[in-house]
């Protein structure tokens, strides 16, 4: 089964968190379990009190080195997610992420 990956990348204060909050609150995660990988900590935060966030598992990623095929696959299995949303750090190389994505993970959309 393919796992759709939605990648949101950009520099700090580019509006990534607000964009992701908007799509999640619009019902993007209403039925499907979503793994949200946050690769940077900006000023905005995710509204965990919103009812639609109950299907969202948020994992903070501190460094690029944490993005390994094994860890990504393990997180998918632990949380039994149907999709992945990645708020990617604009200073990190995208190539590393592409090379480490587990088998079956497919980039469905990139927003930059």
Backbone as numpy.savetxt, mean C-alpha at the origin, in Angstrom:
# Nx Ny Nz CAx CAy CAz Cx Cy Cz
-4.10 -16.96 -7.87 -4.93 -15.79 -7.87 -4.04 -14.54 -7.87
-4.31 -13.62 -8.79 -3.55 -12.38 -8.84 -3.96 -11.45 -7.71
-2.97 -10.75 -7.17 -3.20 -9.73 -6.15 -2.97 -8.38 -6.83
-4.02 -7.58 -7.00 -3.83 -6.26 -7.61 -3.09 -5.33 -6.67
-2.12 -4.61 -7.24 -1.31 -3.66 -6.49 -1.56 -2.27 -7.06
-1.91 -1.35 -6.18 -2.14 0.05 -6.54 -1.01 0.84 -5.91
-0.16 1.43 -6.73 1.03 2.12 -6.28 0.82 3.62 -6.37
1.01 4.30 -5.23 0.90 5.75 -5.18 2.26 6.27 -4.75
2.92 6.99 -5.66 4.28 7.45 -5.39 4.37 8.96 -5.58
5.34 9.56 -4.94 5.57 10.99 -5.06 6.40 11.48 -3.90
6.79 12.72 -3.97 7.61 13.30 -2.93 6.78 13.60 -1.69
7.45 13.86 -0.58 6.81 14.22 0.68 5.92 15.44 0.45
4.74 15.43 1.03 3.74 16.50 0.91 3.15 16.63 -0.49
3.20 15.55 -1.26 2.62 15.57 -2.60 1.12 15.27 -2.58
0.59 14.81 -1.43 -0.84 14.50 -1.33 -1.17 13.03 -1.42
-0.17 12.16 -1.27 -0.41 10.72 -1.39 -1.40 10.20 -0.35
-1.20 10.58 0.92 -2.07 10.09 1.98 -3.51 10.58 1.78
-3.68 11.84 1.43 -5.03 12.36 1.18 -5.69 11.63 0.03
-4.94 11.36 -1.03 -5.47 10.62 -2.18 -5.93 9.23 -1.76
-5.07 8.52 -1.02 -5.41 7.16 -0.59 -6.59 7.18 0.37
-6.60 8.11 1.32 -7.75 8.24 2.22 -9.03 8.42 1.42
-8.98 9.23 0.39 -10.15 9.48 -0.44 -10.66 8.24 -1.13
-9.77 7.46 -1.74 -10.25 6.26 -2.43 -10.73 5.20 -1.46
-10.11 5.11 -0.30 -10.56 4.13 0.69 -11.93 4.52 1.24
-12.12 5.80 1.52 -13.40 6.26 2.07 -14.51 6.23 1.02
-14.15 6.25 -0.25 -15.16 6.16 -1.31 -15.62 4.72 -1.53
-15.14 3.80 -0.72 -15.62 2.44 -0.81 -14.68 1.47 -1.47
-13.45 1.89 -1.76 -12.48 1.03 -2.43 -12.25 -0.25 -1.63
-12.29 -0.16 -0.31 -12.03 -1.32 0.53 -13.29 -1.80 1.25
-14.42 -1.52 0.68 -15.69 -1.85 1.34 -15.82 -3.35 1.62
-15.50 -4.17 0.64 -15.68 -5.61 0.80 -14.37 -6.38 0.81
-13.40 -5.91 0.06 -12.14 -6.63 -0.05 -11.14 -6.17 1.00
-10.42 -7.13 1.56 -9.37 -6.80 2.52 -8.19 -6.19 1.78
-7.70 -5.09 2.33 -6.65 -4.33 1.68 -5.45 -4.21 2.61
-4.27 -4.47 2.08 -3.01 -4.24 2.79 -2.46 -2.90 2.33
-2.29 -1.97 3.25 -1.76 -0.64 2.93 -0.35 -0.55 3.48
0.63 -0.48 2.59 2.03 -0.35 2.97 2.41 1.11 2.91
2.77 1.69 4.05 3.13 3.11 4.15 4.64 3.22 4.26
5.25 3.71 3.20 6.71 3.76 3.12 7.30 5.11 3.53
6.49 5.96 4.10 7.00 7.21 4.67 5.95 7.76 5.62
6.40 8.60 6.52 5.49 9.20 7.50 5.43 10.69 7.24
4.30 11.14 6.72 4.12 12.55 6.44 3.29 13.22 7.51
2.80 14.40 7.21 2.00 15.15 8.17 0.58 14.59 8.29
0.03 14.11 7.19 -1.33 13.57 7.19 -1.32 12.14 7.73
-2.45 11.74 8.30 -2.59 10.38 8.83 -3.82 9.72 8.24
-3.89 8.41 8.40 -5.05 7.67 7.94 -6.12 7.68 9.02
-7.37 7.83 8.62 -8.50 7.90 9.53 -8.96 6.48 9.86
-8.36 5.91 10.89 -8.68 4.53 11.26 -10.08 4.39 11.88
-10.70 5.50 12.25 -12.04 5.44 12.84 -13.13 5.32 11.77
-12.78 5.59 10.52 -13.77 5.50 9.45 -14.23 4.04 9.32
-15.54 3.79 9.22 -16.05 2.41 9.17 -15.46 1.57 8.03
-15.15 2.19 6.92 -14.61 1.41 5.79 -13.17 0.98 6.01
-12.51 1.53 7.01 -11.12 1.17 7.28 -11.01 -0.16 8.02
-12.14 -0.77 8.38 -12.08 -2.05 9.11 -11.47 -3.16 8.26
-11.51 -3.04 6.95 -10.93 -4.04 6.05 -9.51 -3.70 5.61
-8.93 -2.65 6.21 -7.61 -2.19 5.80 -6.58 -2.49 6.89
-5.52 -3.17 6.51 -4.41 -3.46 7.42 -3.26 -2.53 7.02
-2.86 -1.66 7.94 -1.81 -0.68 7.64 -0.49 -1.15 8.25
0.53 -1.21 7.41 1.86 -1.58 7.87 2.86 -0.47 7.53
3.50 0.10 8.54 4.54 1.10 8.25 5.83 0.40 7.82
6.45 0.92 6.79 7.71 0.39 6.28 8.78 1.44 6.55
9.80 1.10 7.32 10.81 2.06 7.73 11.94 2.21 6.72
12.25 1.14 5.98 13.38 1.22 5.04 13.12 0.34 3.82
13.81 0.66 2.75 13.68 -0.12 1.51 14.03 -1.59 1.72
14.95 -1.84 2.63 15.42 -3.21 2.87 14.32 -4.12 3.39
13.26 -3.54 3.97 12.13 -4.34 4.45 11.30 -4.90 3.29
11.42 -4.31 2.13 10.62 -4.73 0.97 11.30 -5.90 0.27
11.11 -7.08 0.83 11.64 -8.28 0.22 10.48 -9.15 -0.24
10.74 -10.00 -1.19 9.71 -10.91 -1.70 9.13 -11.73 -0.56
10.00 -12.24 0.31 9.53 -13.08 1.42 8.63 -12.31 2.37
9.04 -11.10 2.77 8.23 -10.33 3.71 6.90 -9.91 3.09
6.92 -9.45 1.85 5.68 -9.03 1.20 4.70 -10.20 1.10
5.20 -11.35 0.71 4.35 -12.54 0.64 3.83 -12.98 1.99
4.68 -12.87 3.01 4.27 -13.23 4.38 3.15 -12.31 4.86
3.28 -11.00 4.64 2.25 -10.05 5.06 0.93 -10.32 4.35
1.03 -10.68 3.07 -0.19 -11.00 2.32 -0.90 -12.19 2.95
-0.15 -13.21 3.32 -0.75 -14.42 3.90 -1.28 -14.17 5.31
-0.52 -13.45 6.12 -0.94 -13.18 7.50 -2.27 -12.43 7.53
-2.39 -11.42 6.70 -3.58 -10.57 6.71 -4.65 -11.02 5.73
-4.35 -12.04 4.93 -5.29 -12.61 3.95 -5.99 -11.53 3.13
-5.16 -10.72 2.46 -5.68 -9.57 1.72 -6.00 -9.93 0.28
-6.92 -9.13 -0.29 -7.33 -9.29 -1.68 -6.64 -8.29 -2.59
-6.08 -7.23 -2.00 -5.39 -6.21 -2.79 -4.36 -5.53 -1.91
-3.43 -4.83 -2.58 -2.37 -4.10 -1.88 -2.34 -2.67 -2.41
-2.27 -1.71 -1.49 -2.07 -0.31 -1.84 -0.73 0.08 -1.21
0.12 0.70 -2.01 1.44 1.10 -1.51 1.60 2.60 -1.62
1.81 3.25 -0.47 2.18 4.66 -0.44 3.70 4.67 -0.43
4.28 4.89 -1.61 5.72 4.69 -1.79 6.52 5.96 -1.53
7.66 5.80 -0.93 8.56 6.92 -0.63 9.17 7.43 -1.93
9.01 8.71 -2.20 9.51 9.30 -3.44 11.02 9.32 -3.58
11.73 9.04 -2.49 13.20 9.02 -2.53 13.75 7.61 -2.78
12.90 6.61 -2.75 13.33 5.24 -2.96 13.21 4.87 -4.43
14.04 3.95 -4.87 14.01 3.48 -6.25 12.84 2.52 -6.46
12.01 2.81 -7.46 10.87 1.93 -7.77 11.33 0.56 -8.26
12.48 0.52 -8.89 12.98 -0.75 -9.43 13.09 -1.82 -8.35
13.51 -1.42 -7.16 13.64 -2.39 -6.06 12.28 -3.02 -5.74
11.25 -2.19 -5.67 9.91 -2.71 -5.40 9.48 -3.68 -6.49
9.65 -3.28 -7.75 9.25 -4.14 -8.86 9.97 -5.49 -8.81
11.25 -5.47 -8.46 12.04 -6.71 -8.42 11.65 -7.61 -7.25
11.11 -7.03 -6.18 10.81 -7.80 -4.97 9.35 -8.23 -4.86
8.50 -7.82 -5.78 7.09 -8.18 -5.67 6.92 -9.69 -5.81
6.13 -10.29 -4.91 5.91 -11.74 -4.97 5.19 -12.15 -6.25
5.32 -13.42 -6.58 4.62 -13.96 -7.74 3.12 -13.78 -7.54
2.43 -13.35 -8.56 1.00 -13.13 -8.49 0.62 -11.70 -8.19
1.56 -10.89 -7.70 1.28 -9.48 -7.47 1.39 -8.77 -8.81
0.36 -8.04 -9.18 0.32 -7.36 -10.47 0.02 -5.88 -10.25
0.86 -5.01 -10.82 0.58 -3.59 -10.74 -0.66 -3.31 -11.60
-1.74 -2.88 -10.96 -2.96 -2.54 -11.66 -3.01 -1.06 -12.01
-2.41 -0.25 -11.12 -2.43 1.18 -11.36 -1.28 1.85 -10.63
-0.68 2.83 -11.30 0.34 3.67 -10.69 -0.13 5.11 -10.74
-0.06 5.78 -9.60 -0.42 7.19 -9.53 0.79 7.92 -8.98
1.22 8.92 -9.73 2.40 9.69 -9.29 2.10 11.16 -9.35
